[in-house]
């Protein structure tokens, strides 16, 4: 039997059907799995670009023939893994609370970017693609393909920073520039954990909305230009 990314021993261990006497063995096992998964994901760039089309077709034809869903169940598991992996990073409350992440929207929308960019590349390099068709594509702006950190977790991080004396100037700035009626008292006071946490969430959502809207406007322009090209070609 050809070995995949996981060995038979890996599968048994992950399913809870195999135990080791020493915790260090468990630690070594999961570290080894992590490294192989990481390298396998990196290998997909090479597979997407260099694996001959006839061999790619054989792989997916086999998936289709051996699955009641024509391989969609396997693909769904791949997408699920990617979604969970990118969401693990997006839901980390530390970068939001620190406000040091200058590409917050990029980190939060990494899964969405992976989906759109992957499809765009596939369409651009696929045989028989319409070379005049728009290159960009947009996922509906109401498709919630990202996760936010839990508000309570952000609140907890903000609280620990305040206790240590960290980010005090930032929280004063939040108070000073609050877009709503300030319930916090006089200027220069430190905003509460609840208010800061909510403000940080609002700031994150604003950045995400701006990125999605900008991309959507660009795609809509491409579509208008393409439709105009099609009409002119028919005349």
Secondary structure, 3 states (H helix, E strand, C coil): CCCCCCCHHHHHHHCCCCCCCCHHHHHHHHHHHHHHHHHHHHHHHHHHHHCCHHHHHHHHHHHHHCCCCCCHHHHHHHHHHHHHHHHHHHCCHHHHHHCCCCCHHHHHCHHHHHHHHHHHHHHHHCCCCCCCCCCCCCCCCCCCCCCCCCHHHHHHHHHHHHHHCCCHHHHHHHHHCCCCCCCCCCCCCCCCHHHHHHHHHHHHHHHHHHHHHHHHHHHHHHHHHHHHHHHHHHC
